[in-house]
Amino acid sequence: MECPVCHNDMNTKSIKHFQEWKGHYVVFENVPAIVCSTCNETLLTGNIVDKINQTLWSMPKTSRKEEVDVYELTTS
Ligand SMILES: [Zn+2]
C-alpha cells in the first residue's frame, strides 16, 4: 500500500493507539495498523476502528491503568 502523504511503502505493524474518550485518554495496545516506514503516517482499517469503538462502548474492565503525563504548550 502507498502512503497518502509521501507515497512511499506502508507496512502492517502492531501499534499503540491513543484515543480520547469521555474527557480522558485510553490506550489500545497491539492494534494492527498500516504504518508508513518513511513519515510514520498511520492508518487504521475500518474494521479495526469498529472494534475500537465497540470496545469503548461496551466498557469492559481495562487491562491495567497507566498514568499519562500532560504538558500544556505555551506559544507566547
Ligand atoms: Zn509516508
N, CA, C, O and the ligand as a Tripos MOL2 file, in Angstrom:
@<TRIPOS>MOLECULE
protein
  305   303    77     0     0
PROTEIN
NO_CHARGES

@<TRIPOS>ATOM
      1 N           0.8350   -1.2000    0.0000 N.3       1 MET1
      2 CA          0.0000    0.0000    0.0000 C.3       1 MET1
      3 C           0.8770    1.2610    0.0000 C.2       1 MET1
      4 O           1.9520    1.2860    0.6000 O.2       1 MET1
      5 N           0.4030    2.2840   -0.6720 N.am      2 GLU2
      6 CA          1.1700    3.5220   -0.8090 C.3       2 GLU2
      7 C           0.6870    4.5650    0.1960 C.2       2 GLU2
      8 O          -0.5120    4.7550    0.3980 O.2       2 GLU2
      9 N           1.6520    5.2310    0.8170 N.am      3 CYS3
     10 CA          1.3270    6.2640    1.7990 C.3       3 CYS3
     11 C           0.6230    7.4390    1.1190 C.2       3 CYS3
     12 O           1.0920    7.9350    0.0950 O.2       3 CYS3
     13 N          -0.5050    7.8880    1.6870 N.am      4 PRO4
     14 CA         -1.2160    9.0210    1.0820 C.3       4 PRO4
     15 C          -0.4660   10.3430    1.2530 C.2       4 PRO4
     16 O          -0.7740   11.3180    0.5670 O.2       4 PRO4
     17 N           0.5130   10.3860    2.1570 N.am      5 VAL5
     18 CA          1.2400   11.6320    2.4260 C.3       5 VAL5
     19 C           2.5050   11.7230    1.5740 C.2       5 VAL5
     20 O           2.7020   12.7030    0.8540 O.2       5 VAL5
     21 N           3.3720   10.6910    1.6560 N.am      6 CYS6
     22 CA          4.6670   10.7810    0.9810 C.3       6 CYS6
     23 C           4.8370    9.7620   -0.1410 C.2       6 CYS6
     24 O           5.8670    9.7510   -0.8160 O.2       6 CYS6
     25 N           3.8370    8.9070   -0.3470 N.am      7 HIS7
     26 CA          3.8120    7.9310   -1.4490 C.3       7 HIS7
     27 C           4.8920    6.8650   -1.3670 C.2       7 HIS7
     28 O           5.2390    6.2600   -2.3810 O.2       7 HIS7
     29 N           5.4260    6.6270   -0.1810 N.am      8 ASN8
     30 CA          6.3360    5.5060   -0.0020 C.3       8 ASN8
     31 C           5.5520    4.2860    0.4830 C.2       8 ASN8
     32 O           4.3400    4.3490    0.6910 O.2       8 ASN8
     33 N           6.2690    3.1800    0.6580 N.am      9 ASP9
     34 CA          5.6020    1.9390    1.0520 C.3       9 ASP9
     35 C           5.1250    1.9700    2.5000 C.2       9 ASP9
     36 O           5.7710    2.5500    3.3730 O.2       9 ASP9
     37 N           3.9870    1.3390    2.7330 N.am     10 MET10
     38 CA          3.4600    1.2220    4.0860 C.3      10 MET10
     39 C           3.4470   -0.2480    4.4840 C.2      10 MET10
     40 O           3.2160   -1.1260    3.6530 O.2      10 MET10
     41 N           3.6970   -0.5060    5.7730 N.am     11 ASN11
     42 CA          3.7310   -1.8790    6.2670 C.3      11 ASN11
     43 C           2.7210   -2.0640    7.3940 C.2      11 ASN11
     44 O           2.3570   -1.1190    8.0940 O.2      11 ASN11
     45 N           2.2890   -3.2900    7.5460 N.am     12 THR12
     46 CA          1.4010   -3.6090    8.6580 C.3      12 THR12
     47 C           2.2350   -3.7660    9.9200 C.2      12 THR12
     48 O           3.2200   -4.5040    9.9430 O.2      12 THR12
     49 N           1.8280   -3.0640   10.9630 N.am     13 LYS13
     50 CA          2.5760   -3.0710   12.2140 C.3      13 LYS13
     51 C           1.6050   -3.0870   13.3750 C.2      13 LYS13
     52 O           0.4530   -2.6670   13.2600 O.2      13 LYS13
     53 N           2.0990   -3.5800   14.4910 N.am     14 SER14
     54 CA          1.3000   -3.5550   15.7040 C.3      14 SER14
     55 C           1.6620   -2.2920   16.4740 C.2      14 SER14
     56 O           2.8250   -2.0920   16.8230 O.2      14 SER14
     57 N           0.6870   -1.4480   16.7400 N.am     15 ILE15
     58 CA          0.9820   -0.1490   17.3550 C.3      15 ILE15
     59 C           0.1810    0.0510   18.6460 C.2      15 ILE15
     60 O          -0.7130   -0.7200   18.9950 O.2      15 ILE15
     61 N           0.5570    1.1320   19.3290 N.am     16 LYS16
     62 CA         -0.2250    1.6500   20.4500 C.3      16 LYS16
     63 C          -1.1080    2.7430   19.8880 C.2      16 LYS16
     64 O          -0.6220    3.6460   19.2070 O.2      16 LYS16
     65 N          -2.3830    2.6740   20.1610 N.am     17 HIS17
     66 CA         -3.3010    3.6800   19.6500 C.3      17 HIS17
     67 C          -3.9060    4.4660   20.8090 C.2      17 HIS17
     68 O          -4.4980    3.8840   21.7170 O.2      17 HIS17
     69 N          -3.7550    5.7950   20.7760 N.am     18 PHE18
     70 CA         -4.3030    6.6700   21.8050 C.3      18 PHE18
     71 C          -5.5950    7.2730   21.3040 C.2      18 PHE18
     72 O          -5.6850    7.7330   20.1650 O.2      18 PHE18
     73 N          -6.5740    7.2660   22.1500 N.am     19 GLN19
     74 CA         -7.8340    7.8730   21.7550 C.3      19 GLN19
     75 C          -8.4670    8.5950   22.9370 C.2      19 GLN19
     76 O          -8.4490    8.1080   24.0670 O.2      19 GLN19
     77 N          -9.0270    9.7700   22.6510 N.am     20 GLU20
     78 CA         -9.7270   10.4990   23.7010 C.3      20 GLU20
     79 C         -11.1210    9.8980   23.8410 C.2      20 GLU20
     80 O         -11.8030    9.6270   22.8520 O.2      20 GLU20
     81 N         -11.5170    9.7010   25.0640 N.am     21 TRP21
     82 CA        -12.8270    9.0710   25.3060 C.3      21 TRP21
     83 C         -13.4350    9.6560   26.5680 C.2      21 TRP21
     84 O         -12.9040    9.4770   27.6640 O.2      21 TRP21
     85 N         -14.5490   10.3540   26.4090 N.am     22 LYS22
     86 CA        -15.2570   10.9550   27.5350 C.3      22 LYS22
     87 C         -14.3220   11.7620   28.4460 C.2      22 LYS22
     88 O         -14.3480   11.6210   29.6680 O.2      22 LYS22
     89 N         -13.5030   12.6030   27.8250 N.am     23 GLY23
     90 CA        -12.6760   13.5280   28.5860 C.3      23 GLY23
     91 C         -11.3700   12.9740   29.1050 C.2      23 GLY23
     92 O         -10.6220   13.7060   29.7530 O.2      23 GLY23
     93 N         -11.0610   11.7150   28.8520 N.am     24 HIS24
     94 CA         -9.7480   11.2180   29.2100 C.3      24 HIS24
     95 C          -9.2060   10.3620   28.0770 C.2      24 HIS24
     96 O          -9.8960   10.0930   27.0940 O.2      24 HIS24
     97 N          -7.9740    9.9450   28.2310 N.am     25 TYR25
     98 CA         -7.3590    9.1720   27.1630 C.3      25 TYR25
     99 C          -7.3570    7.6910   27.4760 C.2      25 TYR25
    100 O          -7.1230    7.2720   28.6090 O.2      25 TYR25
    101 N          -7.6180    6.9210   26.4570 N.am     26 VAL26
    102 CA         -7.4860    5.4740   26.5880 C.3      26 VAL26
    103 C          -6.4410    5.0260   25.5800 C.2      26 VAL26
    104 O          -6.2730    5.6340   24.5220 O.2      26 VAL26
    105 N          -5.7530    3.9660   25.9230 N.am     27 VAL27
    106 CA         -4.6990    3.4390   25.0770 C.3      27 VAL27
    107 C          -5.0630    2.0110   24.6870 C.2      27 VAL27
    108 O          -5.4210    1.1930   25.5350 O.2      27 VAL27
    109 N          -4.9690    1.7300   23.4210 N.am     28 PHE28
    110 CA         -5.1360    0.3650   22.9290 C.3      28 PHE28
    111 C          -3.7730   -0.1590   22.5270 C.2      28 PHE28
    112 O          -3.0410    0.5020   21.7900 O.2      28 PHE28
    113 N          -3.4340   -1.3310   23.0030 N.am     29 GLU29
    114 CA         -2.1630   -1.9260   22.6250 C.3      29 GLU29
    115 C          -2.3860   -3.0530   21.6280 C.2      29 GLU29
    116 O          -3.4830   -3.6020   21.5270 O.2      29 GLU29
    117 N          -1.3380   -3.3870   20.8990 N.am     30 ASN30
    118 CA         -1.3830   -4.4500   19.8900 C.3      30 ASN30
    119 C          -2.4430   -4.1950   18.8270 C.2      30 ASN30
    120 O          -3.1490   -5.1100   18.4010 O.2      30 ASN30
    121 N          -2.5440   -2.9400   18.4070 N.am     31 VAL31
    122 CA         -3.5060   -2.5950   17.3680 C.3      31 VAL31
    123 C          -2.8470   -2.7920   15.9960 C.2      31 VAL31
    124 O          -1.8140   -2.1830   15.7170 O.2      31 VAL31
    125 N          -3.4290   -3.6290   15.1460 N.am     32 PRO32
    126 CA         -2.8490   -3.7890   13.8130 C.3      32 PRO32
    127 C          -3.1370   -2.5540   12.9730 C.2      32 PRO32
    128 O          -4.2950   -2.1920   12.7650 O.2      32 PRO32
    129 N          -2.0850   -1.9150   12.4940 N.am     33 ALA33
    130 CA         -2.2450   -0.6930   11.7190 C.3      33 ALA33
    131 C          -1.3230   -0.7350   10.5070 C.2      33 ALA33
    132 O          -0.4080   -1.5550   10.4270 O.2      33 ALA33
    133 N          -1.5820    0.1550    9.5820 N.am     34 ILE34
    134 CA         -0.7270    0.2680    8.4080 C.3      34 ILE34
    135 C           0.1020    1.5360    8.6000 C.2      34 ILE34
    136 O          -0.4360    2.6410    8.6660 O.2      34 ILE34
    137 N           1.4260    1.3580    8.6900 N.am     35 VAL35
    138 CA          2.3000    2.4650    9.0570 C.3      35 VAL35
    139 C           3.3080    2.7260    7.9400 C.2      35 VAL35
    140 O           3.9010    1.7930    7.3980 O.2      35 VAL35
    141 N           3.4950    3.9950    7.6030 N.am     36 CYS36
    142 CA          4.4750    4.3830    6.5980 C.3      36 CYS36
    143 C           5.8740    4.3050    7.2100 C.2      36 CYS36
    144 O           6.1260    4.8380    8.2910 O.2      36 CYS36
    145 N           6.7740    3.6330    6.5000 N.am     37 SER37
    146 CA          8.1300    3.4710    7.0250 C.3      37 SER37
    147 C           8.9340    4.7650    6.9090 C.2      37 SER37
    148 O           9.9910    4.8910    7.5280 O.2      37 SER37
    149 N           8.4550    5.7100    6.1400 N.am     38 THR38
    150 CA          9.1900    6.9530    5.9320 C.3      38 THR38
    151 C           8.6990    8.0900    6.8250 C.2      38 THR38
    152 O           9.4930    8.7180    7.5260 O.2      38 THR38
    153 N           7.3960    8.3560    6.8030 N.am     39 CYS39
    154 CA          6.8940    9.5200    7.5540 C.3      39 CYS39
    155 C           6.0350    9.1320    8.7470 C.2      39 CYS39
    156 O           5.5150   10.0070    9.4400 O.2      39 CYS39
    157 N           5.8720    7.8160    9.0030 N.am     40 ASN40
    158 CA          5.0850    7.3390   10.1440 C.3      40 ASN40
    159 C           3.6000    7.6490   10.0860 C.2      40 ASN40
    160 O           2.9080    7.5620   11.1010 O.2      40 ASN40
    161 N           3.1090    8.0040    8.9290 N.am     41 GLU41
    162 CA          1.6600    8.1420    8.7690 C.3      41 GLU41
    163 C           1.0170    6.8020    9.1380 C.2      41 GLU41
    164 O           1.4680    5.7480    8.6900 O.2      41 GLU41
    165 N          -0.0300    6.8490    9.9490 N.am     42 THR42
    166 CA         -0.6450    5.6180   10.4340 C.3      42 THR42
    167 C          -2.1020    5.5450   10.0130 C.2      42 THR42
    168 O          -2.8670    6.4920   10.1930 O.2      42 THR42
    169 N          -2.4660    4.4120    9.4540 N.am     43 LEU43
    170 CA         -3.8540    4.2130    9.0470 C.3      43 LEU43
    171 C          -4.4300    3.0100    9.7690 C.2      43 LEU43
    172 O          -3.7750    1.9780    9.9130 O.2      43 LEU43
    173 N          -5.6690    3.1610   10.2200 N.am     44 LEU44
    174 CA         -6.3720    2.0260   10.8110 C.3      44 LEU44
    175 C          -7.4520    1.6030    9.8360 C.2      44 LEU44
    176 O          -8.1560    2.4450    9.2780 O.2      44 LEU44
    177 N          -7.5850    0.3160    9.6310 N.am     45 THR45
    178 CA         -8.6330   -0.1490    8.7270 C.3      45 THR45
    179 C          -9.9950   -0.0070    9.4050 C.2      45 THR45
    180 O         -10.1010    0.0860   10.6280 O.2      45 THR45
    181 N         -11.0290    0.0070    8.5660 N.am     46 GLY46
    182 CA        -12.3920    0.2210    9.0670 C.3      46 GLY46
    183 C         -12.8140   -0.7630   10.1390 C.2      46 GLY46
    184 O         -13.4580   -0.3830   11.1170 O.2      46 GLY46
    185 N         -12.4550   -2.0320    9.9610 N.am     47 ASN47
    186 CA        -12.9160   -2.9990   10.9710 C.3      47 ASN47
    187 C         -12.1600   -2.8620   12.2870 C.2      47 ASN47
    188 O         -12.6820   -3.2240   13.3410 O.2      47 ASN47
    189 N         -10.9280   -2.3370   12.2350 N.am     48 ILE48
    190 CA        -10.1980   -2.0780   13.4780 C.3      48 ILE48
    191 C         -10.8180   -0.8890   14.2060 C.2      48 ILE48
    192 O         -10.9770   -0.9120   15.4270 O.2      48 ILE48
    193 N         -11.1700    0.1550   13.4420 N.am     49 VAL49
    194 CA        -11.8430    1.3170   14.0390 C.3      49 VAL49
    195 C         -13.1650    0.8710   14.6770 C.2      49 VAL49
    196 O         -13.5050    1.3000   15.7790 O.2      49 VAL49
    197 N         -13.9030    0.0080   13.9730 N.am     50 ASP50
    198 CA        -15.1610   -0.5160   14.5250 C.3      50 ASP50
    199 C         -14.9180   -1.2530   15.8300 C.2      50 ASP50
    200 O         -15.6600   -1.0920   16.7980 O.2      50 ASP50
    201 N         -13.8700   -2.0630   15.8410 N.am     51 LYS51
    202 CA        -13.5680   -2.8600   17.0260 C.3      51 LYS51
    203 C         -13.2050   -1.9540   18.2090 C.2      51 LYS51
    204 O         -13.6190   -2.2090   19.3400 O.2      51 LYS51
    205 N         -12.4290   -0.8940   17.9400 N.am     52 ILE52
    206 CA        -12.0670    0.0610   18.9820 C.3      52 ILE52
    207 C         -13.3300    0.7210   19.5360 C.2      52 ILE52
    208 O         -13.5060    0.8240   20.7500 O.2      52 ILE52
    209 N         -14.1990    1.1630   18.6400 N.am     53 ASN53
    210 CA        -15.4270    1.8150   19.0840 C.3      53 ASN53
    211 C         -16.3270    0.8560   19.8570 C.2      53 ASN53
    212 O         -16.9150    1.2350   20.8700 O.2      53 ASN53
    213 N         -16.4330   -0.3630   19.3900 N.am     54 GLN54
    214 CA        -17.2350   -1.3640   20.1040 C.3      54 GLN54
    215 C         -16.6910   -1.5980   21.5040 C.2      54 GLN54
    216 O         -17.4470   -1.7130   22.4680 O.2      54 GLN54
    217 N         -15.3510   -1.6690   21.6010 N.am     55 THR55
    218 CA        -14.7130   -1.8870   22.8990 C.3      55 THR55
    219 C         -15.0120   -0.7320   23.8350 C.2      55 THR55
    220 O         -15.3280   -0.9360   25.0070 O.2      55 THR55
    221 N         -14.9080    0.5030   23.3040 N.am     56 LEU56
    222 CA        -15.1750    1.6740   24.1300 C.3      56 LEU56
    223 C         -16.6240    1.6850   24.6120 C.2      56 LEU56
    224 O         -16.8940    1.9550   25.7820 O.2      56 LEU56
    225 N         -17.5430    1.3950   23.7130 N.am     57 TRP57
    226 CA        -18.9570    1.4630   24.0730 C.3      57 TRP57
    227 C         -19.3630    0.3630   25.0340 C.2      57 TRP57
    228 O         -20.2590    0.5600   25.8550 O.2      57 TRP57
    229 N         -18.7170   -0.7920   24.9460 N.am     58 SER58
    230 CA        -19.0930   -1.8810   25.8450 C.3      58 SER58
    231 C         -18.4030   -1.7570   27.2000 C.2      58 SER58
    232 O         -18.7400   -2.4630   28.1510 O.2      58 SER58
    233 N         -17.4060   -0.8250   27.2740 N.am     59 MET59
    234 CA        -16.7020   -0.5190   28.5100 C.3      59 MET59
    235 C         -16.3040   -1.7500   29.3380 C.2      59 MET59
    236 O         -16.7400   -1.8970   30.4800 O.2      59 MET59
    237 N         -15.4920   -2.6150   28.7740 N.am     60 PRO60
    238 CA        -15.0200   -3.7430   29.5730 C.3      60 PRO60
    239 C         -13.9950   -3.2620   30.6010 C.2      60 PRO60
    240 O         -13.5110   -2.1330   30.5250 O.2      60 PRO60
    241 N         -13.6770   -4.1110   31.5420 N.am     61 LYS61
    242 CA        -12.6440   -3.7710   32.5160 C.3      61 LYS61
    243 C         -11.3220   -3.6240   31.7680 C.2      61 LYS61
    244 O         -10.9720   -4.4630   30.9370 O.2      61 LYS61
    245 N         -10.5900   -2.5490   32.0710 N.am     62 THR62
    246 CA         -9.3420   -2.3320   31.3500 C.3      62 THR62
    247 C          -8.2710   -3.3230   31.8180 C.2      62 THR62
    248 O          -8.3440   -3.8650   32.9210 O.2      62 THR62
    249 N          -7.2860   -3.5420   30.9640 N.am     63 SER63
    250 CA         -6.2020   -4.4630   31.3040 C.3      63 SER63
    251 C          -5.3860   -3.9290   32.4670 C.2      63 SER63
    252 O          -5.0300   -4.6760   33.3780 O.2      63 SER63
    253 N          -5.0890   -2.6370   32.4370 N.am     64 ARG64
    254 CA         -4.3810   -2.0020   33.5310 C.3      64 ARG64
    255 C          -4.4970   -0.4970   33.3510 C.2      64 ARG64
    256 O          -4.9710   -0.0190   32.3200 O.2      64 ARG64
    257 N          -4.0570    0.2490   34.3670 N.am     65 LYS65
    258 CA         -4.0690    1.6970   34.2860 C.3      65 LYS65
    259 C          -2.6480    2.2150   34.1900 C.2      65 LYS65
    260 O          -1.7400    1.7030   34.8440 O.2      65 LYS65
    261 N          -2.4660    3.2370   33.3670 N.am     66 GLU66
    262 CA         -1.1700    3.8970   33.2810 C.3      66 GLU66
    263 C          -1.3980    5.3790   33.4690 C.2      66 GLU66
    264 O          -2.3960    5.9320   33.0090 O.2      66 GLU66
    265 N          -0.4650    6.0140   34.1470 N.am     67 GLU67
    266 CA         -0.5770    7.4600   34.2700 C.3      67 GLU67
    267 C          -0.0670    8.1130   32.9930 C.2      67 GLU67
    268 O           0.8510    7.6150   32.3400 O.2      67 GLU67
    269 N          -0.6720    9.2190   32.6600 N.am     68 VAL68
    270 CA         -0.2860    9.9300   31.4550 C.3      68 VAL68
    271 C           0.2360   11.3050   31.8480 C.2      68 VAL68
    272 O          -0.4180   12.0330   32.5940 O.2      68 VAL68
    273 N           1.3990   11.6550   31.3510 N.am     69 ASP69
    274 CA          1.9570   12.9850   31.5990 C.3      69 ASP69
    275 C           1.3440   13.9720   30.6200 C.2      69 ASP69
    276 O           1.2260   13.6940   29.4260 O.2      69 ASP69
    277 N           0.9660   15.1020   31.1290 N.am     70 VAL70
    278 CA          0.3210   16.1160   30.2900 C.3      70 VAL70
    279 C           1.1370   17.3930   30.3040 C.2      70 VAL70
    280 O           1.4860   17.9030   31.3690 O.2      70 VAL70
    281 N           1.4350   17.9020   29.1410 N.am     71 TYR71
    282 CA          2.1040   19.1790   29.0190 C.3      71 TYR71
    283 C           1.1750   20.1430   28.3090 C.2      71 TYR71
    284 O           0.5030   19.7820   27.3430 O.2      71 TYR71
    285 N           1.1440   21.3690   28.7970 N.am     72 GLU72
    286 CA          0.3890   22.3810   28.1010 C.3      72 GLU72
    287 C           1.3730   23.2070   27.3030 C.2      72 GLU72
    288 O           2.3320   23.7480   27.8530 O.2      72 GLU72
    289 N           1.1390   23.3020   26.0270 N.am     73 LEU73
    290 CA          2.0820   24.0080   25.1620 C.3      73 LEU73
    291 C           1.7550   25.4940   25.1610 C.2      73 LEU73
    292 O           0.6560   25.9120   24.7950 O.2      73 LEU73
    293 N           2.7310   26.2710   25.5780 N.am     74 THR74
    294 CA          2.5320   27.7130   25.5420 C.3      74 THR74
    295 C           3.2340   28.2840   24.3180 C.2      74 THR74
    296 O           4.4080   28.0090   24.0700 O.2      74 THR74
    297 N           2.5070   29.0650   23.5740 N.am     75 THR75
    298 CA          3.0440   29.5430   22.3030 C.3      75 THR75
    299 C           3.4330   31.0200   22.3430 C.2      75 THR75
    300 O           3.7890   31.6040   21.3200 O.2      75 THR75
    301 N           3.3610   31.6130   23.5270 N.am     76 SER76
    302 CA          3.6760   33.0460   23.6130 C.3      76 SER76
    303 C           5.1850   33.2690   23.6590 C.2      76 SER76
    304 O           5.6380   34.4110   23.7320 O.2      76 SER76
    305 ZN          4.5700    8.4410    4.3000 Zn       77 ZN77
@<TRIPOS>BOND
     1     1     2 1
     2     2     3 1
     3     3     4 2
     4     3     5 am
     5     5     6 1
     6     6     7 1
     7     7     8 2
     8     7     9 am
     9     9    10 1
    10    10    11 1
    11    11    12 2
    12    11    13 am
    13    13    14 1
    14    14    15 1
    15    15    16 2
    16    15    17 am
    17    17    18 1
    18    18    19 1
    19    19    20 2
    20    19    21 am
    21    21    22 1
    22    22    23 1
    23    23    24 2
    24    23    25 am
    25    25    26 1
    26    26    27 1
    27    27    28 2
    28    27    29 am
    29    29    30 1
    30    30    31 1
    31    31    32 2
    32    31    33 am
    33    33    34 1
    34    34    35 1
    35    35    36 2
    36    35    37 am
    37    37    38 1
    38    38    39 1
    39    39    40 2
    40    39    41 am
    41    41    42 1
    42    42    43 1
    43    43    44 2
    44    43    45 am
    45    45    46 1
    46    46    47 1
    47    47    48 2
    48    47    49 am
    49    49    50 1
    50    50    51 1
    51    51    52 2
    52    51    53 am
    53    53    54 1
    54    54    55 1
    55    55    56 2
    56    55    57 am
    57    57    58 1
    58    58    59 1
    59    59    60 2
    60    59    61 am
    61    61    62 1
    62    62    63 1
    63    63    64 2
    64    63    65 am
    65    65    66 1
    66    66    67 1
    67    67    68 2
    68    67    69 am
    69    69    70 1
    70    70    71 1
    71    71    72 2
    72    71    73 am
    73    73    74 1
    74    74    75 1
    75    75    76 2
    76    75    77 am
    77    77    78 1
    78    78    79 1
    79    79    80 2
    80    79    81 am
    81    81    82 1
    82    82    83 1
    83    83    84 2
    84    83    85 am
    85    85    86 1
    86    86    87 1
    87    87    88 2
    88    87    89 am
    89    89    90 1
    90    90    91 1
    91    91    92 2
    92    91    93 am
    93    93    94 1
    94    94    95 1
    95    95    96 2
    96    95    97 am
    97    97    98 1
    98    98    99 1
    99    99   100 2
   100    99   101 am
   101   101   102 1
   102   102   103 1
   103   103   104 2
   104   103   105 am
   105   105   106 1
   106   106   107 1
   107   107   108 2
   108   107   109 am
   109   109   110 1
   110   110   111 1
   111   111   112 2
   112   111   113 am
   113   113   114 1
   114   114   115 1
   115   115   116 2
   116   115   117 am
   117   117   118 1
   118   118   119 1
   119   119   120 2
   120   119   121 am
   121   121   122 1
   122   122   123 1
   123   123   124 2
   124   123   125 am
   125   125   126 1
   126   126   127 1
   127   127   128 2
   128   127   129 am
   129   129   130 1
   130   130   131 1
   131   131   132 2
   132   131   133 am
   133   133   134 1
   134   134   135 1
   135   135   136 2
   136   135   137 am
   137   137   138 1
   138   138   139 1
   139   139   140 2
   140   139   141 am
   141   141   142 1
   142   142   143 1
   143   143   144 2
   144   143   145 am
   145   145   146 1
   146   146   147 1
   147   147   148 2
   148   147   149 am
   149   149   150 1
   150   150   151 1
   151   151   152 2
   152   151   153 am
   153   153   154 1
   154   154   155 1
   155   155   156 2
   156   155   157 am
   157   157   158 1
   158   158   159 1
   159   159   160 2
   160   159   161 am
   161   161   162 1
   162   162   163 1
   163   163   164 2
   164   163   165 am
   165   165   166 1
   166   166   167 1
   167   167   168 2
   168   167   169 am
   169   169   170 1
   170   170   171 1
   171   171   172 2
   172   171   173 am
   173   173   174 1
   174   174   175 1
   175   175   176 2
   176   175   177 am
   177   177   178 1
   178   178   179 1
   179   179   180 2
   180   179   181 am
   181   181   182 1
   182   182   183 1
   183   183   184 2
   184   183   185 am
   185   185   186 1
   186   186   187 1
   187   187   188 2
   188   187   189 am
   189   189   190 1
   190   190   191 1
   191   191   192 2
   192   191   193 am
   193   193   194 1
   194   194   195 1
   195   195   196 2
   196   195   197 am
   197   197   198 1
   198   198   199 1
   199   199   200 2
   200   199   201 am
   201   201   202 1
   202   202   203 1
   203   203   204 2
   204   203   205 am
   205   205   206 1
   206   206   207 1
   207   207   208 2
   208   207   209 am
   209   209   210 1
   210   210   211 1
   211   211   212 2
   212   211   213 am
   213   213   214 1
   214   214   215 1
   215   215   216 2
   216   215   217 am
   217   217   218 1
   218   218   219 1
   219   219   220 2
   220   219   221 am
   221   221   222 1
   222   222   223 1
   223   223   224 2
   224   223   225 am
   225   225   226 1
   226   226   227 1
   227   227   228 2
   228   227   229 am
   229   229   230 1
   230   230   231 1
   231   231   232 2
   232   231   233 am
   233   233   234 1
   234   234   235 1
   235   235   236 2
   236   235   237 am
   237   237   238 1
   238   238   239 1
   239   239   240 2
   240   239   241 am
   241   241   242 1
   242   242   243 1
   243   243   244 2
   244   243   245 am
   245   245   246 1
   246   246   247 1
   247   247   248 2
   248   247   249 am
   249   249   250 1
   250   250   251 1
   251   251   252 2
   252   251   253 am
   253   253   254 1
   254   254   255 1
   255   255   256 2
   256   255   257 am
   257   257   258 1
   258   258   259 1
   259   259   260 2
   260   259   261 am
   261   261   262 1
   262   262   263 1
   263   263   264 2
   264   263   265 am
   265   265   266 1
   266   266   267 1
   267   267   268 2
   268   267   269 am
   269   269   270 1
   270   270   271 1
   271   271   272 2
   272   271   273 am
   273   273   274 1
   274   274   275 1
   275   275   276 2
   276   275   277 am
   277   277   278 1
   278   278   279 1
   279   279   280 2
   280   279   281 am
   281   281   282 1
   282   282   283 1
   283   283   284 2
   284   283   285 am
   285   285   286 1
   286   286   287 1
   287   287   288 2
   288   287   289 am
   289   289   290 1
   290   290   291 1
   291   291   292 2
   292   291   293 am
   293   293   294 1
   294   294   295 1
   295   295   296 2
   296   295   297 am
   297   297   298 1
   298   298   299 1
   299   299   300 2
   300   299   301 am
   301   301   302 1
   302   302   303 1
   303   303   304 2
@<TRIPOS>SUBSTRUCTURE
     1 MET1         2 RESIDUE 1 A MET
     2 GLU2         6 RESIDUE 1 A GLU
     3 CYS3        10 RESIDUE 1 A CYS
     4 PRO4        14 RESIDUE 1 A PRO
     5 VAL5        18 RESIDUE 1 A VAL
     6 CYS6        22 RESIDUE 1 A CYS
     7 HIS7        26 RESIDUE 1 A HIS
     8 ASN8        30 RESIDUE 1 A ASN
     9 ASP9        34 RESIDUE 1 A ASP
    10 MET10       38 RESIDUE 1 A MET
    11 ASN11       42 RESIDUE 1 A ASN
    12 THR12       46 RESIDUE 1 A THR
    13 LYS13       50 RESIDUE 1 A LYS
    14 SER14       54 RESIDUE 1 A SER
    15 ILE15       58 RESIDUE 1 A ILE
    16 LYS16       62 RESIDUE 1 A LYS
    17 HIS17       66 RESIDUE 1 A HIS
    18 PHE18       70 RESIDUE 1 A PHE
    19 GLN19       74 RESIDUE 1 A GLN
    20 GLU20       78 RESIDUE 1 A GLU
    21 TRP21       82 RESIDUE 1 A TRP
    22 LYS22       86 RESIDUE 1 A LYS
    23 GLY23       90 RESIDUE 1 A GLY
    24 HIS24       94 RESIDUE 1 A HIS
    25 TYR25       98 RESIDUE 1 A TYR
    26 VAL26      102 RESIDUE 1 A VAL
    27 VAL27      106 RESIDUE 1 A VAL
    28 PHE28      110 RESIDUE 1 A PHE
    29 GLU29      114 RESIDUE 1 A GLU
    30 ASN30      118 RESIDUE 1 A ASN
    31 VAL31      122 RESIDUE 1 A VAL
    32 PRO32      126 RESIDUE 1 A PRO
    33 ALA33      130 RESIDUE 1 A ALA
    34 ILE34      134 RESIDUE 1 A ILE
    35 VAL35      138 RESIDUE 1 A VAL
    36 CYS36      142 RESIDUE 1 A CYS
    37 SER37      146 RESIDUE 1 A SER
    38 THR38      150 RESIDUE 1 A THR
    39 CYS39      154 RESIDUE 1 A CYS
    40 ASN40      158 RESIDUE 1 A ASN
    41 GLU41      162 RESIDUE 1 A GLU
    42 THR42      166 RESIDUE 1 A THR
    43 LEU43      170 RESIDUE 1 A LEU
    44 LEU44      174 RESIDUE 1 A LEU
    45 THR45      178 RESIDUE 1 A THR
    46 GLY46      182 RESIDUE 1 A GLY
    47 ASN47      186 RESIDUE 1 A ASN
    48 ILE48      190 RESIDUE 1 A ILE
    49 VAL49      194 RESIDUE 1 A VAL
    50 ASP50      198 RESIDUE 1 A ASP
    51 LYS51      202 RESIDUE 1 A LYS
    52 ILE52      206 RESIDUE 1 A ILE
    53 ASN53      210 RESIDUE 1 A ASN
    54 GLN54      214 RESIDUE 1 A GLN
    55 THR55      218 RESIDUE 1 A THR
    56 LEU56      222 RESIDUE 1 A LEU
    57 TRP57      226 RESIDUE 1 A TRP
    58 SER58      230 RESIDUE 1 A SER
    59 MET59      234 RESIDUE 1 A MET
    60 PRO60      238 RESIDUE 1 A PRO
    61 LYS61      242 RESIDUE 1 A LYS
    62 THR62      246 RESIDUE 1 A THR
    63 SER63      250 RESIDUE 1 A SER
    64 ARG64      254 RESIDUE 1 A ARG
    65 LYS65      258 RESIDUE 1 A LYS
    66 GLU66      262 RESIDUE 1 A GLU
    67 GLU67      266 RESIDUE 1 A GLU
    68 VAL68      270 RESIDUE 1 A VAL
    69 ASP69      274 RESIDUE 1 A ASP
    70 VAL70      278 RESIDUE 1 A VAL
    71 TYR71      282 RESIDUE 1 A TYR
    72 GLU72      286 RESIDUE 1 A GLU
    73 LEU73      290 RESIDUE 1 A LEU
    74 THR74      294 RESIDUE 1 A THR
    75 THR75      298 RESIDUE 1 A THR
    76 SER76      302 RESIDUE 1 A SER
    77 ZN77       305 GROUP 0 **** ****
